[in-house]
Amino acid sequence: MYGKLLRSTLLPLSSLLAAIGLSSCGTTSKDTHNKVLVSVRDQKMMLMQDGKPVKTYKVSTSKFGIGDKPGSNCTPLGHMEVASKIGDNFPSGTVIKSRRPTGEILKPNAPGRDPIVSRIMWLKGTDQANKNAFGRCIYIHGTAEEWRLGTPASYGCIRMGSKDVIDLYKRLGVGADVHVMRDSLDSLQPVKSYASVASTH
């Protein structure tokens, strides 16, 4: 009797939980409309929407060069995707440590400070050549050292100014493609004509 009562209670409950799980999976859609191209040569990022250039941003990739070896502090090349986003509604300049806000807020170029600030987009490698990216905690993130943007300055991540990383965060969804390449944006189509005249907004 007790076993029958327990089964009659648990079965509907398990069905309800399964339905909730399936519906929540269904609502998580991969961003296939937006992607970014990052040029190590240019130290620039271009946002593409449905295959068309939308905006360029000044960035910094690693000062140690390119690569995916753990412990190298290099920026990996190739196709990655946004695995998760951290920083919804954080005030601009929020210092983030271990992917959590510390409560401190820094102005751009605060002297002697070089923390992650404002937003994080955590990248996962989709190529063999960047398979370690997620485990290495390779991010697109805000930097307090905005004066270094436009030159290689990071420890593997892709750095942006707070204003720019907040703007990109709003536009780029989970699953969006992030392609890091050696070459200049000028070498690509359909971005060639746009990249040659575009400046950071």
Phi and psi restraints in degrees (value plus and minus 20) as a CYANA .aco file:
   2 TYR   PHI     -83.7   -43.7
   2 TYR   PSI     -60.7   -20.7
   3 GLY   PHI     -83.9   -43.9
   3 GLY   PSI     -59.0   -19.0
   4 LYS   PHI     -85.5   -45.5
   4 LYS   PSI     -60.8   -20.8
   5 LEU   PHI     -84.8   -44.8
   5 LEU   PSI     -62.6   -22.6
   6 LEU   PHI     -82.6   -42.6
   6 LEU   PSI     -63.9   -23.9
   7 ARG   PHI     -84.7   -44.7
   7 ARG   PSI     -59.7   -19.7
   8 SER   PHI     -88.9   -48.9
   8 SER   PSI     -43.4    -3.4
   9 THR   PHI    -105.2   -65.2
   9 THR   PSI     -62.4   -22.4
  10 LEU   PHI     -93.5   -53.5
  10 LEU   PSI     -56.0   -16.0
  11 LEU   PHI     -81.5   -41.5
  11 LEU   PSI     -69.6   -29.6
  12 PRO   PHI     -82.6   -42.6
  12 PRO   PSI     -55.4   -15.4
  13 LEU   PHI     -85.4   -45.4
  13 LEU   PSI     -64.0   -24.0
  14 SER   PHI     -86.2   -46.2
  14 SER   PSI     -55.8   -15.8
  15 SER   PHI     -85.0   -45.0
  15 SER   PSI     -59.4   -19.4
  16 LEU   PHI     -85.5   -45.5
  16 LEU   PSI     -64.2   -24.2
  17 LEU   PHI     -83.6   -43.6
  17 LEU   PSI     -59.5   -19.5
  18 ALA   PHI     -83.5   -43.5
  18 ALA   PSI     -61.2   -21.2
  19 ALA   PHI     -84.6   -44.6
  19 ALA   PSI     -61.1   -21.1
  20 ILE   PHI     -83.5   -43.5
  20 ILE   PSI     -63.8   -23.8
  21 GLY   PHI     -80.8   -40.8
  21 GLY   PSI     -63.5   -23.5
  22 LEU   PHI     -86.7   -46.7
  22 LEU   PSI     -59.9   -19.9
  23 SER   PHI     -89.2   -49.2
  23 SER   PSI     -55.8   -15.8
  24 SER   PHI     -90.0   -50.0
  24 SER   PSI     -54.0   -14.0
  25 CYS   PHI     -85.6   -45.6
  25 CYS   PSI     -58.0   -18.0
  26 GLY   PHI     -87.0   -47.0
  26 GLY   PSI     -45.8    -5.8
  27 THR   PHI    -106.1   -66.1
  27 THR   PSI     -30.4     9.6
  28 THR   PHI    -112.0   -72.0
  28 THR   PSI      78.5   118.5
  29 SER   PHI    -124.1   -84.1
  29 SER   PSI     122.3   162.3
  30 LYS   PHI     -95.9   -55.9
  30 LYS   PSI     116.2   156.2
  31 ASP   PHI     -95.6   -55.6
  31 ASP   PSI      84.5   124.5
  32 THR   PHI    -124.7   -84.7
  32 THR   PSI     -20.8    19.2
  33 HIS   PHI    -110.3   -70.3
  33 HIS   PSI     -50.8   -10.8
  34 ASN   PHI    -134.4   -94.4
  34 ASN   PSI     124.7   164.7
  35 LYS   PHI    -170.0  -130.0
  35 LYS   PSI     140.7   180.7
  36 VAL   PHI    -145.6  -105.6
  36 VAL   PSI     125.4   165.4
  37 LEU   PHI    -132.3   -92.3
  37 LEU   PSI     108.9   148.9
  38 VAL   PHI    -136.4   -96.4
  38 VAL   PSI     101.2   141.2
  39 SER   PHI    -121.3   -81.3
  39 SER   PSI      97.3   137.3
  40 VAL   PHI     -86.0   -46.0
  40 VAL   PSI     -58.3   -18.3
  41 ARG   PHI     -84.3   -44.3
  41 ARG   PSI     -64.7   -24.7
  42 ASP   PHI    -103.1   -63.1
  42 ASP   PSI     -41.1    -1.1
  43 GLN   PHI      35.1    75.1
  43 GLN   PSI      26.5    66.5
  44 LYS   PHI    -156.3  -116.3
  44 LYS   PSI     136.2   176.2
  45 MET   PHI    -142.9  -102.9
  45 MET   PSI     118.6   158.6
  46 MET   PHI    -138.2   -98.2
  46 MET   PSI     109.5   149.5
  47 LEU   PHI    -110.0   -70.0
  47 LEU   PSI     108.5   148.5
  48 MET   PHI    -133.6   -93.6
  48 MET   PSI     118.4   158.4
  49 GLN   PHI    -146.4  -106.4
  49 GLN   PSI      98.8   138.8
  50 ASP   PHI      30.3    70.3
  50 ASP   PSI      21.9    61.9
  51 GLY   PHI      62.6   102.6
  51 GLY   PSI     -18.5    21.5
  52 LYS   PHI    -134.3   -94.3
  52 LYS   PSI     119.0   159.0
  53 PRO   PHI     -84.7   -44.7
  53 PRO   PSI     115.5   155.5
  54 VAL   PHI    -135.6   -95.6
  54 VAL   PSI     -63.4   -23.4
  55 LYS   PHI    -181.5  -141.5
  55 LYS   PSI     131.6   171.6
  56 THR   PHI    -139.6   -99.6
  56 THR   PSI     130.5   170.5
  57 TYR   PHI    -153.2  -113.2
  57 TYR   PSI     127.0   167.0
  58 LYS   PHI    -101.3   -61.3
  58 LYS   PSI     115.3   155.3
  59 VAL   PHI    -155.2  -115.2
  59 VAL   PSI     154.8   194.8
  60 SER   PHI    -151.2  -111.2
  60 SER   PSI     107.6   147.6
  61 THR   PHI    -118.7   -78.7
  61 THR   PSI    -189.4  -149.4
  62 SER   PHI     -88.5   -48.5
  62 SER   PSI     120.3   160.3
  63 LYS   PHI     -97.6   -57.6
  63 LYS   PSI     -27.0    13.0
  64 PHE   PHI    -117.9   -77.9
  64 PHE   PSI     -19.1    20.9
  65 GLY   PHI      79.8   119.8
  65 GLY   PSI    -179.1  -139.1
  66 ILE   PHI    -132.8   -92.8
  66 ILE   PSI     128.7   168.7
  67 GLY   PHI     134.5   174.5
  67 GLY   PSI     153.4   193.4
  68 ASP   PHI    -148.6  -108.6
  68 ASP   PSI     -12.1    27.9
  69 LYS   PHI     -88.3   -48.3
  69 LYS   PSI     108.6   148.6
  70 PRO   PHI     -75.5   -35.5
  70 PRO   PSI     115.7   155.7
  71 GLY   PHI      64.8   104.8
  71 GLY   PSI     -23.4    16.6
  72 SER   PHI    -101.6   -61.6
  72 SER   PSI     -41.8    -1.8
  73 ASN   PHI      41.9    81.9
  73 ASN   PSI       2.3    42.3
  74 CYS   PHI    -112.9   -72.9
  74 CYS   PSI     138.6   178.6
  75 THR   PHI    -110.1   -70.1
  75 THR   PSI     106.0   146.0
  76 PRO   PHI     -95.4   -55.4
  76 PRO   PSI     125.7   165.7
  77 LEU   PHI    -111.6   -71.6
  77 LEU   PSI     147.1   187.1
  78 GLY   PHI      79.3   119.3
  78 GLY   PSI    -188.3  -148.3
  79 HIS   PHI    -107.4   -67.4
  79 HIS   PSI     109.0   149.0
  80 MET   PHI    -149.8  -109.8
  80 MET   PSI     155.3   195.3
  81 GLU   PHI    -159.0  -119.0
  81 GLU   PSI     136.3   176.3
  82 VAL   PHI     -92.1   -52.1
  82 VAL   PSI      93.2   133.2
  83 ALA   PHI    -106.8   -66.8
  83 ALA   PSI     -56.3   -16.3
  84 SER   PHI    -178.4  -138.4
  84 SER   PSI     140.1   180.1
  85 LYS   PHI    -144.8  -104.8
  85 LYS   PSI     114.8   154.8
  86 ILE   PHI    -150.9  -110.9
  86 ILE   PSI     107.0   147.0
  87 GLY   PHI     108.4   148.4
  87 GLY   PSI      -5.8    34.2
  88 ASP   PHI     -69.6   -29.6
  88 ASP   PSI     102.5   142.5
  89 ASN   PHI      45.7    85.7
  89 ASN   PSI      -7.9    32.1
  90 PHE   PHI     -86.6   -46.6
  90 PHE   PSI     119.6   159.6
  91 PRO   PHI     -80.3   -40.3
  91 PRO   PSI     127.5   167.5
  92 SER   PHI     -77.9   -37.9
  92 SER   PSI     113.6   153.6
  93 GLY   PHI      69.9   109.9
  93 GLY   PSI     -18.1    21.9
  94 THR   PHI     -80.1   -40.1
  94 THR   PSI     106.5   146.5
  95 VAL   PHI     -96.3   -56.3
  95 VAL   PSI     109.9   149.9
  96 ILE   PHI    -137.3   -97.3
  96 ILE   PSI     104.1   144.1
  97 LYS   PHI    -148.4  -108.4
  97 LYS   PSI     111.3   151.3
  98 SER   PHI      32.2    72.2
  98 SER   PSI      18.1    58.1
  99 ARG   PHI      44.2    84.2
  99 ARG   PSI       4.3    44.3
 100 ARG   PHI    -150.7  -110.7
 100 ARG   PSI     125.1   165.1
 101 PRO   PHI     -91.0   -51.0
 101 PRO   PSI     118.9   158.9
 102 THR   PHI    -109.5   -69.5
 102 THR   PSI     -35.1     4.9
 103 GLY   PHI      78.9   118.9
 103 GLY   PSI     -34.1     5.9
 104 GLU   PHI    -107.2   -67.2
 104 GLU   PSI     122.6   162.6
 105 ILE   PHI    -144.2  -104.2
 105 ILE   PSI     107.6   147.6
 106 LEU   PHI    -131.5   -91.5
 106 LEU   PSI     124.7   164.7
 107 LYS   PHI    -100.9   -60.9
 107 LYS   PSI     135.1   175.1
 108 PRO   PHI     -75.3   -35.3
 108 PRO   PSI     118.5   158.5
 109 ASN   PHI      44.2    84.2
 109 ASN   PSI      10.9    50.9
 110 ALA   PHI     -78.1   -38.1
 110 ALA   PSI     108.6   148.6
 111 PRO   PHI     -83.3   -43.3
 111 PRO   PSI     115.1   155.1
 112 GLY   PHI      52.7    92.7
 112 GLY   PSI      -6.0    34.0
 113 ARG   PHI    -142.6  -102.6
 113 ARG   PSI     119.0   159.0
 114 ASP   PHI    -164.1  -124.1
 114 ASP   PSI      30.7    70.7
 115 PRO   PHI    -109.8   -69.8
 115 PRO   PSI     150.9   190.9
 116 ILE   PHI     -94.6   -54.6
 116 ILE   PSI     114.5   154.5
 117 VAL   PHI    -155.0  -115.0
 117 VAL   PSI     137.8   177.8
 118 SER   PHI      55.5    95.5
 118 SER   PSI     -85.0   -45.0
 119 ARG   PHI    -169.9  -129.9
 119 ARG   PSI     134.4   174.4
 120 ILE   PHI    -152.0  -112.0
 120 ILE   PSI     114.0   154.0
 121 MET   PHI    -139.7   -99.7
 121 MET   PSI      87.9   127.9
 122 TRP   PHI    -103.2   -63.2
 122 TRP   PSI     107.8   147.8
 123 LEU   PHI    -120.7   -80.7
 123 LEU   PSI     124.4   164.4
 124 LYS   PHI    -140.7  -100.7
 124 LYS   PSI     108.4   148.4
 125 GLY   PHI     -91.0   -51.0
 125 GLY   PSI     121.7   161.7
 126 THR   PHI    -136.4   -96.4
 126 THR   PSI     -21.2    18.8
 127 ASP   PHI    -130.2   -90.2
 127 ASP   PSI     137.2   177.2
 128 GLN   PHI     -79.6   -39.6
 128 GLN   PSI     -54.4   -14.4
 129 ALA   PHI     -94.1   -54.1
 129 ALA   PSI     -29.8    10.2
 130 ASN   PHI    -153.6  -113.6
 130 ASN   PSI       9.2    49.2
 131 LYS   PHI     -84.1   -44.1
 131 LYS   PSI     -38.6     1.4
 132 ASN   PHI    -111.6   -71.6
 132 ASN   PSI     -20.9    19.1
 133 ALA   PHI     -75.8   -35.8
 133 ALA   PSI     -66.9   -26.9
 134 PHE   PHI     -85.4   -45.4
 134 PHE   PSI     -65.9   -25.9
 135 GLY   PHI     -85.1   -45.1
 135 GLY   PSI     -47.3    -7.3
 136 ARG   PHI    -103.8   -63.8
 136 ARG   PSI     -21.9    18.1
 137 CYS   PHI      38.7    78.7
 137 CYS   PSI      32.7    72.7
 138 ILE   PHI    -102.8   -62.8
 138 ILE   PSI      99.6   139.6
 139 TYR   PHI    -139.7   -99.7
 139 TYR   PSI     140.5   180.5
 140 ILE   PHI    -116.4   -76.4
 140 ILE   PSI     104.0   144.0
 141 HIS   PHI    -170.3  -130.3
 141 HIS   PSI     144.9   184.9
 142 GLY   PHI     -99.7   -59.7
 142 GLY   PSI     129.3   169.3
 143 THR   PHI    -144.6  -104.6
 143 THR   PSI     126.2   166.2
 144 ALA   PHI     -97.4   -57.4
 144 ALA   PSI     -43.4    -3.4
 145 GLU   PHI    -107.9   -67.9
 145 GLU   PSI      45.3    85.3
 146 GLU   PHI     -87.1   -47.1
 146 GLU   PSI     -42.9    -2.9
 147 TRP   PHI     -87.0   -47.0
 147 TRP   PSI     -38.1     1.9
 148 ARG   PHI    -107.0   -67.0
 148 ARG   PSI     -31.7     8.3
 149 LEU   PHI     -80.0   -40.0
 149 LEU   PSI     122.8   162.8
 150 GLY   PHI      77.1   117.1
 150 GLY   PSI     -26.1    13.9
 151 THR   PHI    -153.6  -113.6
 151 THR   PSI     132.0   172.0
 152 PRO   PHI     -83.7   -43.7
 152 PRO   PSI     101.4   141.4
 153 ALA   PHI    -166.2  -126.2
 153 ALA   PSI     -25.8    14.2
 154 SER   PHI    -111.6   -71.6
 154 SER   PSI    -199.7  -159.7
 155 TYR   PHI    -128.0   -88.0
 155 TYR   PSI      12.2    52.2
 156 GLY   PHI     104.9   144.9
 156 GLY   PSI     -51.0   -11.0
 157 CYS   PHI     -98.4   -58.4
 157 CYS   PSI     155.9   195.9
 158 ILE   PHI    -127.6   -87.6
 158 ILE   PSI      92.8   132.8
 159 ARG   PHI    -114.6   -74.6
 159 ARG   PSI     126.9   166.9
 160 MET   PHI    -160.1  -120.1
 160 MET   PSI     141.4   181.4
 161 GLY   PHI     -88.9   -48.9
 161 GLY   PSI     135.5   175.5
 162 SER   PHI     -78.7   -38.7
 162 SER   PSI     -66.0   -26.0
 163 LYS   PHI     -79.9   -39.9
 163 LYS   PSI     -62.5   -22.5
 164 ASP   PHI     -91.4   -51.4
 164 ASP   PSI     -61.5   -21.5
 165 VAL   PHI     -89.1   -49.1
 165 VAL   PSI     -52.2   -12.2
 166 ILE   PHI     -88.2   -48.2
 166 ILE   PSI     -60.1   -20.1
 167 ASP   PHI     -83.7   -43.7
 167 ASP   PSI     -66.7   -26.7
 168 LEU   PHI     -84.2   -44.2
 168 LEU   PSI     -60.1   -20.1
 169 TYR   PHI     -77.2   -37.2
 169 TYR   PSI     -58.1   -18.1
 170 LYS   PHI     -89.3   -49.3
 170 LYS   PSI     -50.4   -10.4
 171 ARG   PHI    -110.7   -70.7
 171 ARG   PSI     -50.7   -10.7
 172 LEU   PHI    -122.0   -82.0
 172 LEU   PSI     104.0   144.0
 173 GLY   PHI    -117.4   -77.4
 173 GLY   PSI     149.7   189.7
 174 VAL   PHI     -81.1   -41.1
 174 VAL   PSI     116.7   156.7
 175 GLY   PHI      73.4   113.4
 175 GLY   PSI     -29.6    10.4
 176 ALA   PHI     -84.0   -44.0
 176 ALA   PSI     124.1   164.1
 177 ASP   PHI     -97.4   -57.4
 177 ASP   PSI     114.7   154.7
 178 VAL   PHI    -144.2  -104.2
 178 VAL   PSI      94.5   134.5
 179 HIS   PHI    -131.2   -91.2
 179 HIS   PSI      93.3   133.3
 180 VAL   PHI    -119.4   -79.4
 180 VAL   PSI     106.7   146.7
 181 MET   PHI    -154.7  -114.7
 181 MET   PSI     137.7   177.7
 182 ARG   PHI     -91.2   -51.2
 182 ARG   PSI     -60.3   -20.3
 183 ASP   PHI     -94.5   -54.5
 183 ASP   PSI     147.5   187.5
 184 SER   PHI     -93.9   -53.9
 184 SER   PSI     129.7   169.7
 185 LEU   PHI     -80.4   -40.4
 185 LEU   PSI     -48.3    -8.3
 186 ASP   PHI     -82.1   -42.1
 186 ASP   PSI     -40.0     0.0
 187 SER   PHI    -103.5   -63.5
 187 SER   PSI     -26.0    14.0
 188 LEU   PHI    -125.2   -85.2
 188 LEU   PSI     131.1   171.1
 189 GLN   PHI    -134.1   -94.1
 189 GLN   PSI     120.2   160.2
 190 PRO   PHI    -110.3   -70.3
 190 PRO   PSI      -5.1    34.9
 191 VAL   PHI    -108.4   -68.4
 191 VAL   PSI     -26.6    13.4
 192 LYS   PHI     -76.8   -36.8
 192 LYS   PSI     -72.7   -32.7
 193 SER   PHI     -88.4   -48.4
 193 SER   PSI     -55.2   -15.2
 194 TYR   PHI     -89.4   -49.4
 194 TYR   PSI     -67.0   -27.0
 195 ALA   PHI     -83.3   -43.3
 195 ALA   PSI     -50.8   -10.8
 196 SER   PHI     -90.6   -50.6
 196 SER   PSI     -41.9    -1.9
 197 VAL   PHI    -135.8   -95.8
 197 VAL   PSI     -30.9     9.1
 198 ALA   PHI     -93.9   -53.9
 198 ALA   PSI     125.3   165.3
 199 SER   PHI    -147.8  -107.8
 199 SER   PSI     143.0   183.0
 200 THR   PHI     -85.9   -45.9
 200 THR   PSI     109.1   149.1
